Amino acid sequence: MGFITWIIFGLIAGALAKLIMPGKQGGGWLITIILGIVGAFVGGLIGVYVLHWGDVDSFWNFKSWFLAIGGAVLVIWLYEMLTKKN
């Protein structure tokens, strides 16, 4: 259930991260969704291996949402930095 849950988290977290991030990001909603899914996995890995919070056990777990949205914001920010035109 963890893998599918992180994909669902990523879809939602990508949209929320785009709303949270200030300014105009490059890429459309498809890129944002993909980055959200990647960010949710990154957040999940940080939660499991760095913070030792454990794996996703419930869709309604606050820590899981925090990790997914935080990871999505981080990945979208990194994407912005790498694709920014000078």
mmCIF file as gemmi writes it, N, C-alpha and C atoms, coordinates in Angstrom:
data_model
loop_
_atom_site.group_PDB
_atom_site.id
_atom_site.type_symbol
_atom_site.label_atom_id
_atom_site.label_alt_id
_atom_site.label_comp_id
_atom_site.label_asym_id
_atom_site.label_entity_id
_atom_site.label_seq_id
_atom_site.pdbx_PDB_ins_code
_atom_site.Cartn_x
_atom_site.Cartn_y
_atom_site.Cartn_z
_atom_site.occupancy
_atom_site.B_iso_or_equiv
_atom_site.pdbx_formal_charge
_atom_site.auth_seq_id
_atom_site.auth_asym_id
_atom_site.pdbx_PDB_model_num
ATOM 1 N N . MET Axp A 1 ? 0.8 -1.192 0 1 0 ? 1 A 1
ATOM 2 C CA . MET Axp A 1 ? 0 0 0 1 0 ? 1 A 1
ATOM 3 C C . MET Axp A 1 ? 0.847 1.262 0 1 0 ? 1 A 1
ATOM 4 N N . GLY Axp A 2 ? 2.052 1.218 0.484 1 0 ? 2 A 1
ATOM 5 C CA . GLY Axp A 2 ? 2.904 2.395 0.578 1 0 ? 2 A 1
ATOM 6 C C . GLY Axp A 2 ? 3.193 3.04 -0.759 1 0 ? 2 A 1
ATOM 7 N N . PHE Axp A 3 ? 3.496 2.243 -1.783 1 0 ? 3 A 1
ATOM 8 C CA . PHE Axp A 3 ? 3.856 2.777 -3.098 1 0 ? 3 A 1
ATOM 9 C C . PHE Axp A 3 ? 2.684 3.519 -3.727 1 0 ? 3 A 1
ATOM 10 N N . ILE Axp A 4 ? 1.533 2.92 -3.75 1 0 ? 4 A 1
ATOM 11 C CA . ILE Axp A 4 ? 0.338 3.541 -4.336 1 0 ? 4 A 1
ATOM 12 C C . ILE Axp A 4 ? -0.061 4.773 -3.522 1 0 ? 4 A 1
ATOM 13 N N . THR Axp A 5 ? 0.062 4.704 -2.225 1 0 ? 5 A 1
ATOM 14 C CA . THR Axp A 5 ? -0.285 5.836 -1.374 1 0 ? 5 A 1
ATOM 15 C C . THR Axp A 5 ? 0.598 7.033 -1.672 1 0 ? 5 A 1
ATOM 16 N N . TRP Axp A 6 ? 1.905 6.796 -1.868 1 0 ? 6 A 1
ATOM 17 C CA . TRP Axp A 6 ? 2.807 7.91 -2.171 1 0 ? 6 A 1
ATOM 18 C C . TRP Axp A 6 ? 2.514 8.501 -3.541 1 0 ? 6 A 1
ATOM 19 N N . ILE Axp A 7 ? 2.042 7.716 -4.491 1 0 ? 7 A 1
ATOM 20 C CA . ILE Axp A 7 ? 1.652 8.272 -5.79 1 0 ? 7 A 1
ATOM 21 C C . ILE Axp A 7 ? 0.437 9.179 -5.622 1 0 ? 7 A 1
ATOM 22 N N . ILE Axp A 8 ? -0.542 8.739 -4.856 1 0 ? 8 A 1
ATOM 23 C CA . ILE Axp A 8 ? -1.722 9.571 -4.605 1 0 ? 8 A 1
ATOM 24 C C . ILE Axp A 8 ? -1.321 10.824 -3.839 1 0 ? 8 A 1
ATOM 25 N N . PHE Axp A 9 ? -0.49 10.66 -2.814 1 0 ? 9 A 1
ATOM 26 C CA . PHE Axp A 9 ? 0.025 11.824 -2.086 1 0 ? 9 A 1
ATOM 27 C C . PHE Axp A 9 ? 0.726 12.774 -3.05 1 0 ? 9 A 1
ATOM 28 N N . GLY Axp A 10 ? 1.514 12.226 -3.954 1 0 ? 10 A 1
ATOM 29 C CA . GLY Axp A 10 ? 2.271 13.048 -4.895 1 0 ? 10 A 1
ATOM 30 C C . GLY Axp A 10 ? 1.387 13.858 -5.818 1 0 ? 10 A 1
ATOM 31 N N . LEU Axp A 11 ? 0.307 13.259 -6.284 1 0 ? 11 A 1
ATOM 32 C CA . LEU Axp A 11 ? -0.624 13.987 -7.141 1 0 ? 11 A 1
ATOM 33 C C . LEU Axp A 11 ? -1.199 15.197 -6.419 1 0 ? 11 A 1
ATOM 34 N N . ILE Axp A 12 ? -1.631 14.986 -5.206 1 0 ? 12 A 1
ATOM 35 C CA . ILE Axp A 12 ? -2.23 16.071 -4.425 1 0 ? 12 A 1
ATOM 36 C C . ILE Axp A 12 ? -1.149 17.039 -3.941 1 0 ? 12 A 1
ATOM 37 N N . ALA Axp A 13 ? -0.034 16.508 -3.476 1 0 ? 13 A 1
ATOM 38 C CA . ALA Axp A 13 ? 1.039 17.354 -2.951 1 0 ? 13 A 1
ATOM 39 C C . ALA Axp A 13 ? 1.636 18.237 -4.035 1 0 ? 13 A 1
ATOM 40 N N . GLY Axp A 14 ? 1.721 17.734 -5.257 1 0 ? 14 A 1
ATOM 41 C CA . GLY Axp A 14 ? 2.239 18.553 -6.353 1 0 ? 14 A 1
ATOM 42 C C . GLY Axp A 14 ? 1.373 19.769 -6.603 1 0 ? 14 A 1
ATOM 43 N N . ALA Axp A 15 ? 0.061 19.579 -6.586 1 0 ? 15 A 1
ATOM 44 C CA . ALA Axp A 15 ? -0.852 20.702 -6.777 1 0 ? 15 A 1
ATOM 45 C C . ALA Axp A 15 ? -0.756 21.684 -5.607 1 0 ? 15 A 1
ATOM 46 N N . LEU Axp A 16 ? -0.705 21.17 -4.38 1 0 ? 16 A 1
ATOM 47 C CA . LEU Axp A 16 ? -0.59 22.051 -3.214 1 0 ? 16 A 1
ATOM 48 C C . LEU Axp A 16 ? 0.753 22.773 -3.177 1 0 ? 16 A 1
ATOM 49 N N . ALA Axp A 17 ? 1.812 22.093 -3.562 1 0 ? 17 A 1
ATOM 50 C CA . ALA Axp A 17 ? 3.136 22.717 -3.574 1 0 ? 17 A 1
ATOM 51 C C . ALA Axp A 17 ? 3.192 23.849 -4.592 1 0 ? 17 A 1
ATOM 52 N N . LYS Axp A 18 ? 2.522 23.672 -5.715 1 0 ? 18 A 1
ATOM 53 C CA . LYS Axp A 18 ? 2.499 24.739 -6.725 1 0 ? 18 A 1
ATOM 54 C C . LYS Axp A 18 ? 1.775 25.964 -6.176 1 0 ? 18 A 1
ATOM 55 N N . LEU Axp A 19 ? 0.737 25.745 -5.372 1 0 ? 19 A 1
ATOM 56 C CA . LEU Axp A 19 ? 0.032 26.86 -4.752 1 0 ? 19 A 1
ATOM 57 C C . LEU Axp A 19 ? 0.858 27.521 -3.65 1 0 ? 19 A 1
ATOM 58 N N . ILE Axp A 20 ? 1.669 26.734 -2.945 1 0 ? 20 A 1
ATOM 59 C CA . ILE Axp A 20 ? 2.474 27.248 -1.84 1 0 ? 20 A 1
ATOM 60 C C . ILE Axp A 20 ? 3.672 28.044 -2.349 1 0 ? 20 A 1
ATOM 61 N N . MET Axp A 21 ? 4.286 27.588 -3.432 1 0 ? 21 A 1
ATOM 62 C CA . MET Axp A 21 ? 5.505 28.218 -3.942 1 0 ? 21 A 1
ATOM 63 C C . MET Axp A 21 ? 5.19 29.614 -4.482 1 0 ? 21 A 1
ATOM 64 N N . PRO Axp A 22 ? 5.928 30.621 -4.055 1 0 ? 22 A 1
ATOM 65 C CA . PRO Axp A 22 ? 5.71 31.97 -4.581 1 0 ? 22 A 1
ATOM 66 C C . PRO Axp A 22 ? 6.272 32.113 -5.989 1 0 ? 22 A 1
ATOM 67 N N . GLY Axp A 23 ? 5.712 33.013 -6.753 1 0 ? 23 A 1
ATOM 68 C CA . GLY Axp A 23 ? 6.215 33.285 -8.094 1 0 ? 23 A 1
ATOM 69 C C . GLY Axp A 23 ? 5.664 32.327 -9.117 1 0 ? 23 A 1
ATOM 70 N N . LYS Axp A 24 ? 6.154 32.496 -10.334 1 0 ? 24 A 1
ATOM 71 C CA . LYS Axp A 24 ? 5.697 31.667 -11.443 1 0 ? 24 A 1
ATOM 72 C C . LYS Axp A 24 ? 6.749 30.6 -11.734 1 0 ? 24 A 1
ATOM 73 N N . GLN Axp A 25 ? 6.336 29.36 -11.628 1 0 ? 25 A 1
ATOM 74 C CA . GLN Axp A 25 ? 7.248 28.263 -11.907 1 0 ? 25 A 1
ATOM 75 C C . GLN Axp A 25 ? 7.144 27.885 -13.38 1 0 ? 25 A 1
ATOM 76 N N . GLY Axp A 26 ? 8.261 27.427 -13.909 1 0 ? 26 A 1
ATOM 77 C CA . GLY Axp A 26 ? 8.25 26.909 -15.263 1 0 ? 26 A 1
ATOM 78 C C . GLY Axp A 26 ? 7.59 25.545 -15.3 1 0 ? 26 A 1
ATOM 79 N N . GLY Axp A 27 ? 7.111 25.17 -16.452 1 0 ? 27 A 1
ATOM 80 C CA . GLY Axp A 27 ? 6.458 23.871 -16.585 1 0 ? 27 A 1
ATOM 81 C C . GLY Axp A 27 ? 4.983 23.978 -16.278 1 0 ? 27 A 1
ATOM 82 N N . GLY Axp A 28 ? 4.229 23.088 -16.825 1 0 ? 28 A 1
ATOM 83 C CA . GLY Axp A 28 ? 2.785 23.089 -16.62 1 0 ? 28 A 1
ATOM 84 C C . GLY Axp A 28 ? 2.372 22.171 -15.5 1 0 ? 28 A 1
ATOM 85 N N . TRP Axp A 29 ? 1.09 21.859 -15.487 1 0 ? 29 A 1
ATOM 86 C CA . TRP Axp A 29 ? 0.55 21.005 -14.439 1 0 ? 29 A 1
ATOM 87 C C . TRP Axp A 29 ? 1.069 19.575 -14.532 1 0 ? 29 A 1
ATOM 88 N N . LEU Axp A 30 ? 1.343 19.102 -15.743 1 0 ? 30 A 1
ATOM 89 C CA . LEU Axp A 30 ? 1.876 17.743 -15.882 1 0 ? 30 A 1
ATOM 90 C C . LEU Axp A 30 ? 3.241 17.632 -15.219 1 0 ? 30 A 1
ATOM 91 N N . ILE Axp A 31 ? 4.107 18.604 -15.467 1 0 ? 31 A 1
ATOM 92 C CA . ILE Axp A 31 ? 5.425 18.617 -14.82 1 0 ? 31 A 1
ATOM 93 C C . ILE Axp A 31 ? 5.26 18.717 -13.311 1 0 ? 31 A 1
ATOM 94 N N . THR Axp A 32 ? 4.315 19.55 -12.869 1 0 ? 32 A 1
ATOM 95 C CA . THR Axp A 32 ? 4.082 19.71 -11.434 1 0 ? 32 A 1
ATOM 96 C C . THR Axp A 32 ? 3.625 18.411 -10.802 1 0 ? 32 A 1
ATOM 97 N N . ILE Axp A 33 ? 2.755 17.684 -11.486 1 0 ? 33 A 1
ATOM 98 C CA . ILE Axp A 33 ? 2.282 16.4 -10.95 1 0 ? 33 A 1
ATOM 99 C C . ILE Axp A 33 ? 3.431 15.406 -10.862 1 0 ? 33 A 1
ATOM 100 N N . ILE Axp A 34 ? 4.243 15.349 -11.901 1 0 ? 34 A 1
ATOM 101 C CA . ILE Axp A 34 ? 5.393 14.438 -11.889 1 0 ? 34 A 1
ATOM 102 C C . ILE Axp A 34 ? 6.355 14.82 -10.775 1 0 ? 34 A 1
ATOM 103 N N . LEU Axp A 35 ? 6.64 16.128 -10.651 1 0 ? 35 A 1
ATOM 104 C CA . LEU Axp A 35 ? 7.526 16.575 -9.578 1 0 ? 35 A 1
ATOM 105 C C . LEU Axp A 35 ? 6.903 16.33 -8.206 1 0 ? 35 A 1
ATOM 106 N N . GLY Axp A 36 ? 5.579 16.427 -8.112 1 0 ? 36 A 1
ATOM 107 C CA . GLY Axp A 36 ? 4.893 16.135 -6.853 1 0 ? 36 A 1
ATOM 108 C C . GLY Axp A 36 ? 5.031 14.683 -6.455 1 0 ? 36 A 1
ATOM 109 N N . ILE Axp A 37 ? 4.914 13.788 -7.425 1 0 ? 37 A 1
ATOM 110 C CA . ILE Axp A 37 ? 5.084 12.36 -7.138 1 0 ? 37 A 1
ATOM 111 C C . ILE Axp A 37 ? 6.515 12.079 -6.702 1 0 ? 37 A 1
ATOM 112 N N . VAL Axp A 38 ? 7.478 12.643 -7.425 1 0 ? 38 A 1
ATOM 113 C CA . VAL Axp A 38 ? 8.887 12.47 -7.042 1 0 ? 38 A 1
ATOM 114 C C . VAL Axp A 38 ? 9.125 13.063 -5.657 1 0 ? 38 A 1
ATOM 115 N N . GLY Axp A 39 ? 8.539 14.246 -5.415 1 0 ? 39 A 1
ATOM 116 C CA . GLY Axp A 39 ? 8.694 14.897 -4.116 1 0 ? 39 A 1
ATOM 117 C C . GLY Axp A 39 ? 8.081 14.101 -2.983 1 0 ? 39 A 1
ATOM 118 N N . ALA Axp A 40 ? 6.952 13.463 -3.241 1 0 ? 40 A 1
ATOM 119 C CA . ALA Axp A 40 ? 6.333 12.635 -2.212 1 0 ? 40 A 1
ATOM 120 C C . ALA Axp A 40 ? 7.235 11.45 -1.86 1 0 ? 40 A 1
ATOM 121 N N . PHE Axp A 41 ? 7.852 10.854 -2.87 1 0 ? 41 A 1
ATOM 122 C CA . PHE Axp A 41 ? 8.796 9.762 -2.598 1 0 ? 41 A 1
ATOM 123 C C . PHE Axp A 41 ? 10.007 10.273 -1.826 1 0 ? 41 A 1
ATOM 124 N N . VAL Axp A 42 ? 10.511 11.446 -2.217 1 0 ? 42 A 1
ATOM 125 C CA . VAL Axp A 42 ? 11.652 12.034 -1.502 1 0 ? 42 A 1
ATOM 126 C C . VAL Axp A 42 ? 11.268 12.313 -0.052 1 0 ? 42 A 1
ATOM 127 N N . GLY Axp A 43 ? 10.094 12.906 0.148 1 0 ? 43 A 1
ATOM 128 C CA . GLY Axp A 43 ? 9.619 13.154 1.512 1 0 ? 43 A 1
ATOM 129 C C . GLY Axp A 43 ? 9.455 11.868 2.3 1 0 ? 43 A 1
ATOM 130 N N . GLY Axp A 44 ? 8.95 10.835 1.64 1 0 ? 44 A 1
ATOM 131 C CA . GLY Axp A 44 ? 8.811 9.533 2.297 1 0 ? 44 A 1
ATOM 132 C C . GLY Axp A 44 ? 10.15 8.942 2.698 1 0 ? 44 A 1
ATOM 133 N N . LEU Axp A 45 ? 11.126 9.067 1.819 1 0 ? 45 A 1
ATOM 134 C CA . LEU Axp A 45 ? 12.469 8.571 2.141 1 0 ? 45 A 1
ATOM 135 C C . LEU Axp A 45 ? 13.09 9.341 3.296 1 0 ? 45 A 1
ATOM 136 N N . ILE Axp A 46 ? 12.889 10.658 3.296 1 0 ? 46 A 1
ATOM 137 C CA . ILE Axp A 46 ? 13.394 11.468 4.409 1 0 ? 46 A 1
ATOM 138 C C . ILE Axp A 46 ? 12.716 11.05 5.709 1 0 ? 46 A 1
ATOM 139 N N . GLY Axp A 47 ? 11.419 10.822 5.651 1 0 ? 47 A 1
ATOM 140 C CA . GLY Axp A 47 ? 10.683 10.411 6.853 1 0 ? 47 A 1
ATOM 141 C C . GLY Axp A 47 ? 11.128 9.069 7.389 1 0 ? 47 A 1
ATOM 142 N N . VAL Axp A 48 ? 11.409 8.143 6.484 1 0 ? 48 A 1
ATOM 143 C CA . VAL Axp A 48 ? 11.79 6.794 6.915 1 0 ? 48 A 1
ATOM 144 C C . VAL Axp A 48 ? 13.246 6.74 7.351 1 0 ? 48 A 1
ATOM 145 N N . TYR Axp A 49 ? 14.16 7.276 6.529 1 0 ? 49 A 1
ATOM 146 C CA . TYR Axp A 49 ? 15.587 7.061 6.77 1 0 ? 49 A 1
ATOM 147 C C . TYR Axp A 49 ? 16.276 8.167 7.563 1 0 ? 49 A 1
ATOM 148 N N . VAL Axp A 50 ? 15.733 9.382 7.542 1 0 ? 50 A 1
ATOM 149 C CA . VAL Axp A 50 ? 16.371 10.478 8.264 1 0 ? 50 A 1
ATOM 150 C C . VAL Axp A 50 ? 15.643 10.749 9.582 1 0 ? 50 A 1
ATOM 151 N N . LEU Axp A 51 ? 14.322 10.919 9.506 1 0 ? 51 A 1
ATOM 152 C CA . LEU Axp A 51 ? 13.548 11.255 10.705 1 0 ? 51 A 1
ATOM 153 C C . LEU Axp A 51 ? 13.07 10.039 11.482 1 0 ? 51 A 1
ATOM 154 N N . HIS Axp A 52 ? 13.148 8.852 10.872 1 0 ? 52 A 1
ATOM 155 C CA . HIS Axp A 52 ? 12.724 7.591 11.494 1 0 ? 52 A 1
ATOM 156 C C . HIS Axp A 52 ? 11.269 7.638 11.969 1 0 ? 52 A 1
ATOM 157 N N . TRP Axp A 53 ? 10.396 8.239 11.131 1 0 ? 53 A 1
ATOM 158 C CA . TRP Axp A 53 ? 8.97 8.313 11.45 1 0 ? 53 A 1
ATOM 159 C C . TRP Axp A 53 ? 8.224 7.074 10.998 1 0 ? 53 A 1
ATOM 160 N N . GLY Axp A 54 ? 8.85 6.232 10.218 1 0 ? 54 A 1
ATOM 161 C CA . GLY Axp A 54 ? 8.191 5.027 9.734 1 0 ? 54 A 1
ATOM 162 C C . GLY Axp A 54 ? 7.518 5.251 8.39 1 0 ? 54 A 1
ATOM 163 N N . ASP Axp A 55 ? 6.96 4.182 7.86 1 0 ? 55 A 1
ATOM 164 C CA . ASP Axp A 55 ? 6.325 4.206 6.547 1 0 ? 55 A 1
ATOM 165 C C . ASP Axp A 55 ? 4.889 4.711 6.669 1 0 ? 55 A 1
ATOM 166 N N . VAL Axp A 56 ? 4.283 4.965 5.529 1 0 ? 56 A 1
ATOM 167 C CA . VAL Axp A 56 ? 2.889 5.413 5.503 1 0 ? 56 A 1
ATOM 168 C C . VAL Axp A 56 ? 2.004 4.255 5.928 1 0 ? 56 A 1
ATOM 169 N N . ASP Axp A 57 ? 1.213 4.491 6.941 1 0 ? 57 A 1
ATOM 170 C CA . ASP Axp A 57 ? 0.305 3.447 7.38 1 0 ? 57 A 1
ATOM 171 C C . ASP Axp A 57 ? -1.149 3.882 7.259 1 0 ? 57 A 1
ATOM 172 N N . SER Axp A 58 ? -1.379 5.159 7.027 1 0 ? 58 A 1
ATOM 173 C CA . SER Axp A 58 ? -2.732 5.65 6.905 1 0 ? 58 A 1
ATOM 174 C C . SER Axp A 58 ? -2.76 6.86 5.982 1 0 ? 58 A 1
ATOM 175 N N . PHE Axp A 59 ? -3.793 6.938 5.166 1 0 ? 59 A 1
ATOM 176 C CA . PHE Axp A 59 ? -3.951 8.065 4.255 1 0 ? 59 A 1
ATOM 177 C C . PHE Axp A 59 ? -4.209 9.35 5.023 1 0 ? 59 A 1
ATOM 178 N N . TRP Axp A 60 ? -4.716 9.258 6.228 1 0 ? 60 A 1
ATOM 179 C CA . TRP Axp A 60 ? -5.088 10.428 7.022 1 0 ? 60 A 1
ATOM 180 C C . TRP Axp A 60 ? -4.034 10.783 8.065 1 0 ? 60 A 1
ATOM 181 N N . ASN Axp A 61 ? -2.845 10.298 7.914 1 0 ? 61 A 1
ATOM 182 C CA . ASN Axp A 61 ? -1.76 10.579 8.837 1 0 ? 61 A 1
ATOM 183 C C . ASN Axp A 61 ? -1.162 11.951 8.525 1 0 ? 61 A 1
ATOM 184 N N . PHE Axp A 62 ? -1.128 12.858 9.512 1 0 ? 62 A 1
ATOM 185 C CA . PHE Axp A 62 ? -0.612 14.216 9.312 1 0 ? 62 A 1
ATOM 186 C C . PHE Axp A 62 ? 0.854 14.207 8.899 1 0 ? 62 A 1
ATOM 187 N N . LYS Axp A 63 ? 1.649 13.35 9.51 1 0 ? 63 A 1
ATOM 188 C CA . LYS Axp A 63 ? 3.081 13.296 9.178 1 0 ? 63 A 1
ATOM 189 C C . LYS Axp A 63 ? 3.286 12.913 7.717 1 0 ? 63 A 1
ATOM 190 N N . SER Axp A 64 ? 2.475 12.012 7.2 1 0 ? 64 A 1
ATOM 191 C CA . SER Axp A 64 ? 2.601 11.607 5.801 1 0 ? 64 A 1
ATOM 192 C C . SER Axp A 64 ? 2.297 12.766 4.868 1 0 ? 64 A 1
ATOM 193 N N . TRP Axp A 65 ? 1.268 13.524 5.17 1 0 ? 65 A 1
ATOM 194 C CA . TRP Axp A 65 ? 0.936 14.69 4.343 1 0 ? 65 A 1
ATOM 195 C C . TRP Axp A 65 ? 2.036 15.737 4.434 1 0 ? 65 A 1
ATOM 196 N N . PHE Axp A 66 ? 2.552 15.966 5.616 1 0 ? 66 A 1
ATOM 197 C CA . PHE Axp A 66 ? 3.631 16.92 5.806 1 0 ? 66 A 1
ATOM 198 C C . PHE Axp A 66 ? 4.852 16.524 4.974 1 0 ? 66 A 1
ATOM 199 N N . LEU Axp A 67 ? 5.211 15.254 5.014 1 0 ? 67 A 1
ATOM 200 C CA . LEU Axp A 67 ? 6.365 14.777 4.252 1 0 ? 67 A 1
ATOM 201 C C . LEU Axp A 67 ? 6.133 14.882 2.75 1 0 ? 67 A 1
ATOM 202 N N . ALA Axp A 68 ? 4.948 14.517 2.291 1 0 ? 68 A 1
ATOM 203 C CA . ALA Axp A 68 ? 4.649 14.552 0.859 1 0 ? 68 A 1
ATOM 204 C C . ALA Axp A 68 ? 4.668 15.977 0.328 1 0 ? 68 A 1
ATOM 205 N N . ILE Axp A 69 ? 4.02 16.888 1.03 1 0 ? 69 A 1
ATOM 206 C CA . ILE Axp A 69 ? 3.98 18.278 0.57 1 0 ? 69 A 1
ATOM 207 C C . ILE Axp A 69 ? 5.354 18.926 0.705 1 0 ? 69 A 1
ATOM 208 N N . GLY Axp A 70 ? 6.043 18.669 1.805 1 0 ? 70 A 1
ATOM 209 C CA . GLY Axp A 70 ? 7.399 19.201 1.98 1 0 ? 70 A 1
ATOM 210 C C . GLY Axp A 70 ? 8.357 18.689 0.927 1 0 ? 70 A 1
ATOM 211 N N . GLY Axp A 71 ? 8.28 17.416 0.623 1 0 ? 71 A 1
ATOM 212 C CA . GLY Axp A 71 ? 9.135 16.85 -0.429 1 0 ? 71 A 1
ATOM 213 C C . GLY Axp A 71 ? 8.8 17.437 -1.789 1 0 ? 71 A 1
ATOM 214 N N . ALA Axp A 72 ? 7.518 17.649 -2.07 1 0 ? 72 A 1
ATOM 215 C CA . ALA Axp A 72 ? 7.111 18.234 -3.348 1 0 ? 72 A 1
ATOM 216 C C . ALA Axp A 72 ? 7.596 19.674 -3.47 1 0 ? 72 A 1
ATOM 217 N N . VAL Axp A 73 ? 7.493 20.44 -2.397 1 0 ? 73 A 1
ATOM 218 C CA . VAL Axp A 73 ? 7.986 21.817 -2.417 1 0 ? 73 A 1
ATOM 219 C C . VAL Axp A 73 ? 9.494 21.813 -2.665 1 0 ? 73 A 1
ATOM 220 N N . LEU Axp A 74 ? 10.211 20.932 -2.005 1 0 ? 74 A 1
ATOM 221 C CA . LEU Axp A 74 ? 11.662 20.829 -2.18 1 0 ? 74 A 1
ATOM 222 C C . LEU Axp A 74 ? 12.019 20.482 -3.62 1 0 ? 74 A 1
ATOM 223 N N . VAL Axp A 75 ? 11.359 19.496 -4.192 1 0 ? 75 A 1
ATOM 224 C CA . VAL Axp A 75 ? 11.68 19.069 -5.557 1 0 ? 75 A 1
ATOM 225 C C . VAL Axp A 75 ? 11.303 20.152 -6.571 1 0 ? 75 A 1
ATOM 226 N N . ILE Axp A 76 ? 10.164 20.814 -6.376 1 0 ? 76 A 1
ATOM 227 C CA . ILE Axp A 76 ? 9.779 21.9 -7.288 1 0 ? 76 A 1
ATOM 228 C C . ILE Axp A 76 ? 10.777 23.05 -7.183 1 0 ? 76 A 1
ATOM 229 N N . TRP Axp A 77 ? 11.219 23.361 -5.977 1 0 ? 77 A 1
ATOM 230 C CA . TRP Axp A 77 ? 12.227 24.41 -5.805 1 0 ? 77 A 1
ATOM 231 C C . TRP Axp A 77 ? 13.539 24.043 -6.504 1 0 ? 77 A 1
ATOM 232 N N . LEU Axp A 78 ? 13.976 22.797 -6.342 1 0 ? 78 A 1
ATOM 233 C CA . LEU Axp A 78 ? 15.189 22.354 -7.027 1 0 ? 78 A 1
ATOM 234 C C . LEU Axp A 78 ? 15.029 22.407 -8.539 1 0 ? 78 A 1
ATOM 235 N N . TYR Axp A 79 ? 13.87 22.019 -9.042 1 0 ? 79 A 1
ATOM 236 C CA . TYR Axp A 79 ? 13.584 22.086 -10.473 1 0 ? 79 A 1
ATOM 237 C C . TYR Axp A 79 ? 13.657 23.533 -10.968 1 0 ? 79 A 1
ATOM 238 N N . GLU Axp A 80 ? 13.109 24.463 -10.177 1 0 ? 80 A 1
ATOM 239 C CA . GLU Axp A 80 ? 13.18 25.87 -10.524 1 0 ? 80 A 1
ATOM 240 C C . GLU Axp A 80 ? 14.621 26.346 -10.609 1 0 ? 80 A 1
ATOM 241 N N . MET Axp A 81 ? 15.417 25.972 -9.627 1 0 ? 81 A 1
ATOM 242 C CA . MET Axp A 81 ? 16.821 26.407 -9.595 1 0 ? 81 A 1
ATOM 243 C C . MET Axp A 81 ? 17.601 25.844 -10.789 1 0 ? 81 A 1
ATOM 244 N N . LEU Axp A 82 ? 17.301 24.619 -11.176 1 0 ? 82 A 1
ATOM 245 C CA . LEU Axp A 82 ? 18.037 23.996 -12.278 1 0 ? 82 A 1
ATOM 246 C C . LEU Axp A 82 ? 17.592 24.505 -13.648 1 0 ? 82 A 1
ATOM 247 N N . THR Axp A 83 ? 16.353 24.942 -13.775 1 0 ? 83 A 1
ATOM 248 C CA . THR Axp A 83 ? 15.84 25.374 -15.075 1 0 ? 83 A 1
ATOM 249 C C . THR Axp A 83 ? 15.712 26.887 -15.186 1 0 ? 83 A 1
ATOM 250 N N . LYS Axp A 84 ? 16.135 27.631 -14.178 1 0 ? 84 A 1
ATOM 251 C CA . LYS Axp A 84 ? 16.02 29.081 -14.179 1 0 ? 84 A 1
ATOM 252 C C . LYS Axp A 84 ? 16.946 29.683 -15.232 1 0 ? 84 A 1
ATOM 253 N N . LYS Axp A 85 ? 16.395 30.646 -15.959 1 0 ? 85 A 1
ATOM 254 C CA . LYS Axp A 85 ? 17.199 31.352 -16.954 1 0 ? 85 A 1
ATOM 255 C C . LYS Axp A 85 ? 17.802 32.59 -16.304 1 0 ? 85 A 1
ATOM 256 N N . ASN Axp A 86 ? 19.069 32.814 -16.576 1 0 ? 86 A 1
ATOM 257 C CA . ASN Axp A 86 ? 19.757 33.979 -15.979 1 0 ? 86 A 1
ATOM 258 C C . ASN Axp A 86 ? 19.367 35.258 -16.652 1 0 ? 86 A 1
